Amino acid sequence: MDTQLILDIVLIVFSIIVGTLLSLVLFRLYIILGRVEKTMEFIDHIREMLEMWERIPFELLKKLTSFLTK
C-alpha cells in the first residue's frame, strides 16, 4: 500500500474516534448542565420560600400595630 493512503486511513480513523469522543463529552456536559440548572431552580425556590417566611412576622406585627392604633 502507498504510504499516503495509510496515513489518510489513520487520519480518518483518528478523526472518527476524536469526533465520537467529543460528541460524547458534549452530550454529558449537556446532561450535567441540565442538572445544574434544575438544582439552581430548586435553590432559588427555597430562597424565595425562606424570604416569604421571613416577612410573615413583620406583616403580622404591622397588622397588629395598625389594629391597636385604631
N, C-alpha and C positions, 0 to 999 in steps of 0.2 A: 504494500500500500504506500501511497505517496505520503510524505511527512506532513504536508499541508492538510490533506484530508484527515489524518489522525488528529492534528491539532484542532481542526474545525469540529470534529466529533467530540473531542474532550471539552472544547469551549461550549458547545451546545448542551452537553450533559451537565456541565458545571452551571450554566445559566439556568437550566431547568431546576436543578437542585436548589440553587440560591433563590430563584423565584418562588418555588414552593415553600421554602422555609420562611421567606419574607412574608408571604401571604398568611401563613400560619401565625406568625408573630403579630401581624396586624390584626388578625381575627381575635387572637387572645387579648390584645390591647383594647379592642372594641368592647369585648365582654367585660374586662376589668373596669373600663371607664363607665360602662353602664351600671355596674355595681357601685362604683364610687358615687355616681350621680344619685342613685337611689338612697345610698347612705346619707348623702348631704341633704336630700329632701327630708329624710326622717329626722335628722338632727335639727333642721330648720323648723320642722313641725313641733318637736319637743321644746325648742327655744320659744316658739310662739305660745305654746301652752303655758310654759313657766312664766312668761311675761304677763299672760292673761291672769294667771293665779296670783301674781304679784300685785296686780291692780285691784283685785277684789277687796282687800281690806280698806284700801283708800277710798274706793267707791262707797263702801258701806259707811265709813266714817263721814264722808261728805254728805250722804243721805241722812245720817243720824244728826249731824250738826245742823243741817237745813231743817230737819223736823223739830229739833229743840229750839231753834231760833224763831219759829213761827208763833 
